[in-house]
Amino acid sequence: MMKSGSLAIHGGQPVRTKPFPEWPIFDETEEKLLMEVFRSGKWGGTGRIKLPAFEQQFADLHGAKHAVSVVNGTVAITLALQAAGIQPGDEVIMPSYTFIATATATLLLGAIPVFVDVEEDTLLLNPELVEEAITPNTKGIVAVHIAGAPANMTRLREISEKHGLVLMEDAAQAVGASWEGRGVGTLGDVATFSLQSSKNINAGEGGVILTNSDRIADMAWSLSNCGRIKNGAWYQHEHVGWNFRMTEFQAAIGLGQLSRLGQQNETRERNAARLTELLSAIPGIVTVKRDPRITTHAYHLYMFKLDPALAVRIEKSDFMEKLTAEGVHANPGYIPLHLNEAILNDSAKRSGTRRTYSCPVTERMCTREVIWLHQNLLLGTEADVDDIARAIAKVADSYV
């Protein structure tokens, strides 16, 4: 049995002393593209030198008909919902286990986020709880592809069609992922992506809206371009819109990043599969289930769980502190949105009612069980993955 004194946090030798691959990854490809934009003198979102190529490549990657680039992923959510027909006061169902922007972007539109719990084995939106939460005021569902794993879009599509609801994908973490052979971004009515610094396509900031609907694409483009219409005159503003355009510099970086995505996703998939196999053999550690209908997992995060029997005896923060000391940086993940006072208060102002929600799985996962590893840890070698597993096993064994 391993003694706790052998842990690095107690003066022992850490499992890992060398760094994992750094993020972002870039080279002369981005530099060349950026200089082309710089020398063109067309730097903003109206120059349209690199933006058309970036949008086309992003759409093609996912098999979507339209891509609309915008300033960031949060704005993308707001504009996508509005373009799809969601209006102020409408209720939009979403998981509590997601980044705060899923909810705040909905509130920015004036719509009301309604939270439901996630599946315990996948941490993805629970479709059956979605159907239970539908009211006459419900107009949309946001499926969040947490960690790069597509949610159960087959069932969610059935529910949305049955009730006449907009189905949106928050695919901020899932660029390049696919479900039953179809790319995310084509599984609902509209989808949004983030190009923020930590994401698998990093342009510093930026967002993309994907859809196969001509109507939604045209409206999203107009809303992000001061209400103009495509092929219209410069001062022809037919909608109330804003300037949420992405710049040419962001598009240039995005093009460079896209050139590596295929190989990087293959590496993440391969290393994640090995890590899952290794962690499955460690007492006290539970791996997150991968639905067999997921054709490609983007692995923006690798998530694992502490076994409930272990999680009730220790603090998650203690496990993470020890794991980080072993050279494997760990992250606790989200705080439940259904308990966030700012969101609850703002929702109450808009709806006139302060709601309470029951999301016990989300609460337990956030506070006690789920631990994150960021995607760059999966971009290394097989030996790097073995080090991650050895570090987790060493910490887990210290509690025996």
C-alpha positions in Angstrom: 0.0 0.0 0.0 1.4 3.4 -0.9 2.1 5.7 2.1 0.8 9.3 1.9 4.4 10.5 2.7 5.4 9.4 -0.8 3.1 12.0 -2.3 4.8 15.0 -3.8 2.7 17.3 -1.7 4.3 15.6 1.4 7.9 15.8 0.1 7.9 12.7 -2.1 9.1 12.6 -5.8 6.4 13.8 -8.2 5.3 11.5 -11.0 5.7 14.2 -13.5 8.5 16.9 -13.6 8.5 17.9 -17.3 5.7 20.1 -18.8 2.9 18.9 -21.0 2.4 20.4 -24.5 1.8 24.1 -24.2 -1.3 25.8 -25.6 -1.8 27.5 -28.1 0.2 25.6 -30.7 1.2 27.9 -33.6 4.0 28.4 -36.2 4.9 30.3 -39.3 1.5 29.4 -40.8 -0.4 31.8 -38.5 2.4 34.4 -38.9 2.2 34.3 -42.7 -1.6 34.6 -42.7 -1.5 37.5 -40.2 1.0 39.4 -42.3 -1.1 38.9 -45.4 -4.0 40.6 -43.5 -1.7 43.3 -42.1 -0.3 44.2 -45.5 -3.8 44.2 -47.1 -4.8 47.1 -45.0 -8.2 45.5 -44.6 -8.2 44.5 -41.0 -11.9 44.8 -39.9 -14.8 42.6 -40.4 -15.9 44.3 -43.7 -12.7 43.7 -45.6 -13.6 40.0 -46.2 -10.2 38.8 -47.3 -9.7 35.8 -44.9 -13.2 35.7 -43.4 -14.9 34.0 -46.4 -12.3 31.2 -46.5 -12.4 30.7 -42.7 -16.2 30.5 -42.7 -16.3 28.1 -45.6 -13.7 25.8 -44.1 -15.5 25.8 -40.7 -18.8 25.0 -42.3 -17.3 22.3 -44.4 -15.6 20.7 -41.4 -19.0 20.1 -39.8 -21.0 19.5 -43.0 -23.1 22.7 -42.5 -24.5 24.9 -45.2 -23.8 28.3 -43.6 -21.3 29.7 -41.2 -21.5 33.2 -39.7 -18.5 34.5 -37.9 -19.0 36.8 -34.9 -17.0 38.5 -32.2 -17.2 35.8 -29.6 -19.0 32.6 -28.5 -21.3 34.4 -26.0 -22.6 36.8 -28.6 -23.0 33.8 -31.0 -25.5 32.2 -28.6 -27.6 35.4 -28.2 -27.7 36.0 -32.0 -28.4 32.4 -32.8 -31.3 32.2 -30.5 -32.7 35.5 -31.8 -32.2 34.5 -35.4 -34.0 31.2 -34.8 -37.0 33.1 -33.4 -36.6 33.1 -29.6 -38.0 36.4 -28.2 -37.8 38.2 -24.9 -39.8 36.3 -22.2 -39.5 33.0 -23.9 -38.3 30.1 -21.8 -35.2 28.2 -23.0 -34.3 24.8 -21.4 -30.6 24.1 -20.8 -28.4 22.1 -18.5 -27.3 23.5 -15.2 -23.9 21.9 -15.8 -22.4 24.4 -18.4 -20.4 27.6 -18.6 -22.3 30.7 -17.4 -22.4 32.2 -20.9 -25.1 29.6 -22.0 -27.4 31.3 -19.5 -26.2 34.9 -19.6 -26.3 35.0 -23.4 -29.9 33.9 -23.2 -30.7 36.6 -20.6 -29.0 39.1 -22.8 -31.8 38.5 -25.4 -34.4 38.8 -22.6 -35.3 35.1 -22.7 -35.4 33.0 -19.5 -33.0 30.1 -18.9 -34.7 27.1 -17.4 -32.4 24.5 -15.9 -32.6 20.8 -15.9 -30.2 18.1 -14.6 -27.6 16.1 -16.6 -27.2 12.3 -16.9 -24.9 10.9 -14.2 -22.8 8.8 -16.5 -22.3 11.3 -19.3 -22.8 14.7 -17.6 -24.8 15.7 -20.7 -28.3 17.1 -20.8 -30.9 14.6 -19.7 -33.5 14.4 -22.5 -36.2 12.9 -20.3 -35.9 15.8 -17.8 -36.1 18.2 -20.7 -39.5 16.9 -21.7 -40.7 17.1 -18.1 -39.7 20.8 -18.0 -41.6 22.0 -21.1 -44.4 24.5 -20.4 -46.5 26.6 -22.7 -43.8 29.3 -22.4 -41.0 27.0 -23.6 -39.7 28.0 -27.0 -36.3 26.4 -27.2 -33.8 23.8 -26.0 -30.0 24.4 -25.8 -28.0 21.1 -25.9 -24.5 21.7 -24.6 -21.8 19.4 -25.9 -19.8 19.4 -22.7 -16.1 18.5 -23.0 -16.5 17.9 -26.7 -19.0 15.1 -26.4 -22.2 15.6 -28.4 -25.4 15.4 -26.3 -28.1 12.9 -27.3 -29.2 14.8 -30.3 -31.4 12.0 -31.6 -33.7 12.1 -28.6 -33.5 15.9 -28.2 -34.5 16.3 -31.9 -37.5 14.0 -31.3 -38.6 16.1 -28.3 -38.1 19.5 -30.1 -40.0 18.4 -33.1 -42.9 16.9 -31.0 -43.3 20.2 -29.1 -42.4 22.6 -31.9 -39.3 24.0 -30.2 -36.1 25.5 -31.5 -33.2 23.1 -30.9 -29.8 24.8 -30.5 -26.4 23.3 -30.0 -23.9 25.0 -27.7 -20.8 23.5 -29.3 -18.3 25.8 -27.8 -16.1 22.9 -26.7 -16.9 20.5 -29.6 -15.3 21.8 -32.8 -14.9 18.8 -35.1 -17.1 16.5 -33.1 -19.8 14.3 -34.7 -22.9 12.2 -33.7 -23.9 9.2 -35.8 -21.6 10.4 -38.6 -23.0 13.9 -38.7 -21.0 16.9 -37.6 -22.2 19.0 -34.6 -23.7 22.2 -36.0 -26.0 20.2 -38.2 -27.9 18.2 -35.6 -30.2 21.0 -34.4 -31.7 24.1 -36.0 -28.6 26.2 -35.2 -25.3 25.9 -33.4 -22.7 28.1 -31.8 -18.9 27.7 -31.3 -16.2 29.6 -29.4 -12.7 30.5 -30.6 -11.7 31.8 -27.1 -8.1 31.2 -26.1 -8.6 27.9 -24.4 -10.7 26.3 -27.1 -9.4 23.7 -29.6 -9.6 26.4 -32.3 -8.0 29.4 -30.7 -8.2 32.8 -32.3 -7.9 34.7 -29.0 -11.6 35.5 -29.2 -14.2 34.8 -31.7 -17.4 32.8 -32.4 -19.1 31.0 -35.2 -22.8 30.3 -35.9 -23.6 27.2 -38.0 -26.9 26.3 -39.6 -28.4 24.6 -42.6 -31.3 27.2 -42.6 -31.1 30.0 -45.1 -33.5 32.0 -43.0 -31.5 31.7 -39.8 -28.2 32.3 -41.5 -29.4 35.5 -43.2 -30.9 36.8 -40.0 -27.8 36.0 -37.9 -25.6 37.7 -40.5 -27.9 40.8 -40.5 -28.0 41.0 -36.7 -24.2 40.9 -36.5 -23.9 43.5 -39.4 -25.9 46.4 -38.1 -29.1 45.1 -39.6 -27.9 45.1 -43.1 -29.0 42.5 -45.6 -26.7 40.5 -47.8 -26.3 42.0 -51.2 -28.1 45.2 -50.0 -26.8 48.7 -50.0 -24.4 49.9 -47.3 -27.0 52.0 -45.6 -29.8 49.6 -46.2 -30.7 48.5 -42.6 -33.8 46.3 -42.6 -33.4 44.9 -39.1 -32.2 46.3 -35.8 -28.7 44.9 -35.6 -25.3 45.6 -34.1 -21.7 45.4 -35.1 -20.6 41.9 -33.8 -18.3 41.2 -36.7 -15.1 39.1 -36.3 -11.9 40.7 -37.6 -9.7 39.6 -40.4 -6.9 39.0 -38.0 -9.0 36.5 -36.0 -10.0 34.8 -39.3 -6.3 34.5 -40.2 -5.4 32.8 -36.9 -8.4 30.6 -37.2 -7.3 29.4 -40.7 -3.9 28.5 -39.3 -5.5 26.6 -36.4 -7.9 24.7 -38.6 -5.0 23.4 -40.6 -3.9 21.3 -37.5 -7.3 20.3 -36.1 -7.7 17.0 -37.8 -4.4 15.6 -36.6 -4.9 17.1 -33.1 -8.3 15.6 -32.7 -6.9 12.2 -33.7 -4.2 12.6 -31.1 -6.8 13.6 -28.4 -9.0 10.7 -29.3 -6.2 8.1 -29.2 -4.8 9.4 -26.0 -8.2 9.7 -24.3 -9.0 6.1 -25.2 -5.7 5.0 -23.6 -6.3 7.1 -20.5 -9.9 5.8 -20.1 -8.5 2.2 -20.3 -5.9 2.9 -17.6 -8.2 4.9 -15.3 -10.9 2.1 -15.5 -8.5 -0.1 -13.5 -7.9 2.3 -10.7 -10.0 1.7 -7.5 -11.9 4.9 -6.5 -11.9 6.4 -10.0 -14.8 6.3 -12.4 -14.6 7.2 -16.1 -17.3 9.2 -17.9 -19.3 7.1 -20.3 -18.9 7.8 -24.0 -22.2 7.2 -25.9 -21.5 4.7 -28.8 -23.3 7.1 -31.1 -20.5 9.6 -30.7 -18.5 9.2 -33.9 -15.9 11.9 -33.0 -15.3 13.3 -29.6 -13.5 16.7 -29.5 -12.1 16.2 -26.0 -11.8 19.8 -25.2 -11.7 18.4 -21.6 -11.0 15.0 -20.3 -13.3 14.5 -17.3 -13.2 11.7 -14.7 -15.0 11.2 -11.5 -14.2 10.1 -7.9 -16.2 7.1 -7.0 -19.2 8.1 -4.7 -17.8 6.0 -1.9 -14.5 7.8 -2.0 -16.1 11.2 -2.7 -18.1 11.2 0.5 -14.9 10.6 2.5 -12.6 13.2 1.0 -12.7 16.7 -0.4 -12.4 17.0 -4.1 -10.1 20.0 -3.7 -7.7 17.8 -1.6 -7.5 15.2 -4.4 -6.8 18.0 -7.0 -4.2 19.6 -4.9 -2.3 16.4 -4.5 -2.7 15.5 -8.2 -1.4 19.0 -9.3 1.6 18.5 -7.0 2.3 15.3 -8.9 2.7 17.4 -12.1 -0.8 16.9 -13.5 -2.8 20.1 -13.2 -6.4 19.5 -12.3 -9.5 21.7 -12.5 -12.7 21.4 -10.4 -15.0 22.5 -13.3 -18.2 24.3 -13.1 -20.4 25.7 -10.3 -24.1 24.8 -10.8 -25.9 27.5 -12.7 -29.3 26.8 -11.1 -27.7 28.0 -7.8 -26.1 31.2 -9.2 -27.8 34.2 -7.5 -27.0 36.6 -10.4 -28.8 34.4 -12.9 -31.7 33.6 -10.6 -32.2 37.3 -9.8 -32.0 38.5 -13.3 -34.3 35.7 -14.5 -36.8 36.8 -11.8 -36.7 40.4 -12.9 -37.6 39.3 -16.4 -40.2 36.6 -15.7 -41.7 38.0 -12.5 -41.1 34.7 -10.7 -38.1 33.5 -8.8 -37.7 29.8 -9.5 -36.0 27.0 -7.7 -34.6 23.9 -9.4 -33.8 20.4 -8.5 -30.5 19.3 -10.1 -29.0 16.9 -7.6 -26.6 15.2 -10.1 -25.1 18.5 -11.2 -24.7 19.6 -7.5 -22.9 16.3 -6.6 -20.7 16.3 -9.6 -19.7 19.9 -9.2 -19.0 19.8 -5.5 -17.7 16.3 -4.9 -17.0 14.1 -7.9 -16.0 15.5 -11.3 -12.4 16.5 -12.1 -11.2 18.1 -15.3 -8.0 17.8 -17.3 -7.5 20.3 -20.1 -7.1 19.3 -23.7 -3.4 20.1 -24.1 -2.6 17.2 -21.7 -4.0 14.9 -24.4 -1.7 16.3 -27.1 1.4 14.6 -25.9 2.8 11.1 -26.2 1.6 7.7 -24.9 4.2 8.1 -22.2 2.6 11.4 -21.2 -0.8 9.6 -20.8 0.8 6.9 -18.7 2.2 9.6 -16.4 -1.3 11.1 -16.0 -2.7 7.7 -15.1 0.1 6.9 -12.7 -0.3 10.3 -10.9 -4.1 9.7 -10.5 -3.5 6.1 -9.3 -0.9 7.4 -6.8 -3.2 10.0 -5.3 -6.2 7.6 -5.3 -4.2 4.9 -3.5 -3.1 7.4 -0.8 -6.7 7.4 0.5 -6.9 3.6 0.9 
